[in-house]
Amino acid sequence: MNMGKFDKYKSWLISAAITLAIAAWLMSGHLSTSEDIAPIAGNESGDPAVRTSVRVRAQTAEEVTRVIRINGKTAPARSVELNAETDGRVVEIGVERGDRLDRGEVIVRLDKGDRYARLAQAEAIVKQRELEFAAREKLMNQSYVSEAQLQEAAAQLETAKADLARARLGIEHMTITAPFDGALQERMVEIGDYVKIGDPVATFVDERRLIVSANVSEFDAHNVVKGEQASARLATGELVSGKIRYVAPVADEATRTFTVELEIDNSAGNYRGGMTAELMIPAETLFAHKVSPSLLTLDDQGNLGIKIVNELGQVEFHPADIAMSSSDGVWIAGLPHSTSIITVGQGFVNDGAVVNSIPEVDIDTAVAIKAGEKDN
């Protein structure tokens, strides 16, 4: 009879058991999900078992010198236009364009014309005026000549001396020479050309000293000091060094930048003016951490930065204050002197979250042990 009743209610019992099993399974999944999701979202739980794990690397800041990098170009240290200082016809060409000269070497020579004749005449007049002045001075002492007559003779003597000086300068100006050590950039005359006073003859540059000229921003200008050492990388890849010779005292009105000039030695003539160059100026010295650019991430506001774990196990986001960069990493300033930088998992944790920190040293040790076990 009992078996009959069981058979009668068998389908009901099976349905109830299945319903209870499904309800228990759903309740179990809900609780598990609630417990797992809450710590991941905020990671405020004190239970290490429910915290997100990240890999960290312990680092200590190093002292580095921030470098200001700006694009510029090379140019001769000096460039002058040589003009004719006397009239005459060109009779000699001393050098060709591009030639290097020492100070005083001939570039162009003009014909002598009647310059030597005028020089001889001026010399003779000076002698005559000197004799006249001496005679009047002697007569003045004997009261035969007045003071006015003596002064007239003195004036005539000075005029004759001035004419003699001009005659000598006329001969000197026949020859146009290099004003300093450098190179002939351009020559505007040829043999047979007639030039007048003020006509351009040649362009001469000081290419034995080059400058790298660039414009530094108003934010970095205070770190650039005249006389300090700096360097530049040329378009050819060559690295050159020298001293800052000029810093503009006033910014350009259009760009709000300051012109800076680095002077470098080019006595060997290895470099050329007008080349592209990157000027590198040492700025302030500070402490920074060297990291891979791949460790940088964005916060909710879109700021680029890096995440670390503080002493309380909480994630901290620090905006990236890049002090300098190199081919193998960037130097970030503004972090604690000794800190733990998140190297894996930074994209899955938020600022303020409590995490489990796994040092990279432990990971490397575990990998080494596992590799050893495989070898055995």
HELIX and SHEET records of a PDB file:
HELIX    1   1 ASN A    2  GLY A   42  1                                  41    
HELIX    2   2 PRO A   48  VAL A   50  5                                   3    
HELIX    3   3 ARG A  115  ASN A  141  1                                  27    
HELIX    4   4 GLU A  147  GLU A  172  1                                  26    
HELIX    5   5 ALA A  221  ASN A  223  5                                   3    
HELIX    6   6 PRO A  293  LEU A  295  5                                   3    
HELIX    7   7 GLN A  346  PHE A  348  5                                   3    
HELIX    8   8 GLU A  360  ASP A  375  1                                  16    
SHEET    1   A 5 THR A 297  LEU A 298  0                                        
SHEET    2   A 5 LEU A 304  VAL A 309 -1                                        
SHEET    3   A 5 SER A 338  VAL A 344 -1                                        
SHEET    4   A 5 THR A  52  THR A  60 -1                                        
SHEET    5   A 5 VAL A 355  PRO A 359  1                                        
SHEET    1   B 8 ARG A 100  LEU A 101  0                                        
SHEET    2   B 8 GLY A 182  ARG A 187 -1                                        
SHEET    3   B 8 PRO A 200  SER A 217 -1                                        
SHEET    4   B 8 GLU A  62  ASN A  83 -1                                        
SHEET    5   B 8 THR A 276  VAL A 291 -1                                        
SHEET    6   B 8 GLN A 229  LEU A 234 -1                                        
SHEET    7   B 8 LEU A 239  VAL A 247 -1                                        
SHEET    8   B 8 THR A 257  ASP A 265 -1                                        
SHEET    1   C 7 ARG A 100  LEU A 101  0                                        
SHEET    2   C 7 GLY A 182  ARG A 187 -1                                        
SHEET    3   C 7 PRO A 200  SER A 217 -1                                        
SHEET    4   C 7 GLU A  62  ASN A  83 -1                                        
SHEET    5   C 7 THR A 276  VAL A 291 -1                                        
SHEET    6   C 7 GLY A 329  ALA A 333 -1                                        
SHEET    7   C 7 ASP A 321  SER A 326 -1                                        
SHEET    1   D 4 THR A 175  THR A 177  0                                        
SHEET    2   D 4 VAL A 106  LEU A 110 -1                                        
SHEET    3   D 4 GLY A  88  ILE A  93 -1                                        
SHEET    4   D 4 TYR A 194  VAL A 195 -1                                        
SHEET    1   E 3 THR A 297  LEU A 298  0                                        
SHEET    2   E 3 LEU A 304  VAL A 309 -1                                        
SHEET    3   E 3 VAL A 315  PRO A 319 -1                                        
END                                                                             
